Amino acid sequence: MKKVVLVFFAFLFFTMNQAFAYRVTDFSQDAKIVSAMRLLEQAGEEDVFRNLQRYGVRIKFSDLSMVSYNSSKCFAVSTYNQYGTRVILINSIYKNAPVEQIACLIAHESCHTANTATLEEETIATQKEAACWSRLKVASKTYPESRLTQRLDKLSGLYLASDENRNYVEEKIANSSFYKNQLGLN
């Protein structure tokens, strides 16, 4: 009888833990970000939520002109706030972007867990972003002609064209002057 009760409580604990694990409002109060998080949840992006929860990440829109030397080219960043808490800052110029695109930016930034960026981590994050766009993009929907849409479409194409012998996403990152500088690949 004790085993049955113990198993029942263990089952209940893990079930309740999972049920409460991904309250999307724990990560942001912004309605657009919450919608993007719900879309990721519906898409079954468990690893995104595990990373966000593990690192206590908060997500918000922000003017990235203070973070990046060229804020118009910066889509989002994973950084730390003044209290040492990890935050994902999505460039406020994309506040009106479709929720599917915001979800892809969140998925990408959730993969940044190391203290120092590496080619491997950036490749994983960018592949995650591209994979999400491939799944979340609605075929019948017209997306704005923006730098973000162009980026996602290009990355998705590279991701889908890649195979075990050639990773086009990694090649793009490794050959980018921006990433060569950021990742010390020079």
C-alpha positions in Angstrom: 0.0 0.0 0.0 2.8 2.4 0.8 4.3 1.8 -2.6 1.0 2.7 -4.3 0.7 5.9 -2.3 4.3 6.8 -2.9 3.9 6.2 -6.7 0.7 8.2 -6.7 2.3 11.2 -5.0 5.3 11.0 -7.2 3.0 11.0 -10.3 1.0 13.8 -8.9 4.1 15.9 -8.1 5.6 15.5 -11.6 2.2 16.1 -13.3 1.6 19.2 -11.3 5.2 20.4 -11.7 4.8 20.1 -15.5 1.4 21.8 -15.5 2.8 24.8 -13.6 6.2 24.8 -15.2 5.5 27.0 -18.2 3.2 29.8 -17.1 4.1 32.2 -20.0 3.3 35.2 -17.9 6.3 34.3 -15.7 8.5 35.4 -18.6 6.8 38.6 -19.7 3.8 40.8 -19.1 3.8 42.1 -22.7 0.7 40.9 -24.6 2.6 40.3 -27.9 5.4 38.3 -26.1 2.9 36.3 -24.2 1.1 35.5 -27.5 4.4 34.4 -29.0 5.1 32.3 -25.9 1.7 30.6 -26.2 2.4 29.9 -29.9 5.7 28.2 -28.9 3.9 26.3 -26.2 1.3 25.0 -28.7 4.1 24.1 -31.1 5.6 21.9 -28.4 8.9 23.8 -28.0 9.7 22.3 -24.6 13.4 23.0 -24.8 12.7 26.7 -25.2 10.7 26.7 -22.0 13.3 24.6 -20.2 16.1 27.0 -21.0 14.0 30.0 -20.1 12.9 28.6 -16.8 16.3 27.2 -15.9 17.9 30.6 -16.2 15.0 32.6 -14.9 14.7 34.6 -18.0 12.5 37.7 -18.5 11.6 38.9 -22.0 10.7 42.4 -23.1 10.9 44.8 -26.0 13.7 47.3 -25.7 15.4 50.1 -27.6 18.6 48.3 -28.5 20.5 51.4 -29.6 22.4 51.3 -26.3 23.2 47.6 -26.6 24.3 47.4 -30.2 26.5 49.7 -32.3 23.9 49.3 -35.1 20.5 48.7 -33.4 18.6 48.6 -36.7 20.5 45.4 -37.6 20.1 43.8 -34.1 16.9 41.7 -33.8 17.2 40.6 -30.2 19.9 39.9 -27.6 20.3 37.7 -24.6 22.0 39.6 -21.8 21.9 40.3 -18.1 20.1 43.2 -16.3 21.6 45.3 -13.5 20.5 42.6 -11.0 22.4 39.8 -12.8 19.1 38.2 -14.1 19.2 37.0 -17.6 16.9 38.9 -20.0 16.0 38.6 -23.6 15.6 42.0 -25.2 13.7 42.1 -28.5 14.4 45.2 -30.6 11.4 47.5 -30.1 11.4 48.3 -33.8 9.9 44.8 -34.2 7.1 45.3 -31.7 4.5 45.2 -34.5 6.0 42.2 -36.1 3.8 39.1 -36.5 3.6 36.9 -33.4 5.2 34.0 -35.3 8.3 36.1 -35.9 8.5 37.2 -32.3 8.3 33.5 -31.3 11.2 32.7 -33.5 13.4 35.4 -32.0 12.5 34.1 -28.5 13.4 30.5 -29.6 16.7 31.7 -30.9 17.7 33.7 -27.8 16.6 30.9 -25.5 19.4 28.8 -26.8 22.0 31.3 -25.6 23.0 29.7 -22.2 26.8 30.0 -22.2 28.6 33.0 -20.7 30.6 33.5 -23.9 29.1 33.1 -27.4 30.5 30.4 -29.5 30.1 29.4 -33.1 28.4 26.1 -32.0 25.9 27.9 -29.7 25.1 30.6 -32.4 24.6 27.8 -34.9 22.2 25.9 -32.6 20.3 29.1 -31.8 20.0 30.1 -35.5 18.9 26.6 -36.5 16.3 26.7 -33.8 15.1 30.1 -35.1 14.9 28.7 -38.7 13.2 25.5 -37.6 10.6 27.5 -35.7 10.0 29.7 -38.7 9.6 26.7 -41.0 6.9 25.3 -38.6 5.2 28.5 -37.5 5.0 30.4 -40.7 1.4 30.3 -41.9 1.4 29.6 -45.7 -1.8 31.6 -46.3 -0.7 34.7 -44.4 1.1 37.6 -46.0 4.0 38.8 -43.9 5.4 42.3 -44.0 8.3 43.0 -46.3 10.8 43.7 -43.5 14.4 42.8 -42.6 13.0 40.3 -40.1 10.9 38.5 -42.7 13.8 38.4 -45.1 16.1 37.1 -42.4 13.7 34.3 -41.4 13.0 33.3 -44.9 16.7 33.1 -45.8 17.6 31.2 -42.6 14.7 28.8 -43.1 15.9 28.1 -46.7 19.5 27.4 -45.5 18.2 25.2 -42.7 16.0 23.1 -45.0 18.8 22.8 -47.6 21.3 21.6 -45.0 22.1 18.0 -44.4 24.5 15.9 -42.4 27.3 16.6 -44.8 26.8 20.4 -45.1 25.4 22.9 -42.6 24.5 26.0 -44.5 23.5 27.8 -41.4 26.8 27.3 -39.7 28.6 28.3 -42.9 26.6 31.6 -43.1 27.5 32.4 -39.5 31.2 31.5 -39.9 31.5 33.7 -43.0 29.6 36.7 -41.6 31.8 39.6 -40.7 29.5 40.5 -37.8 29.8 37.0 -36.3 33.5 36.7 -37.1 34.0 39.8 -34.9 31.5 38.8 -32.2 32.7 35.2 -31.9 36.4 35.9 -32.4 36.6 33.9 -35.6 39.1 36.1 -37.3 
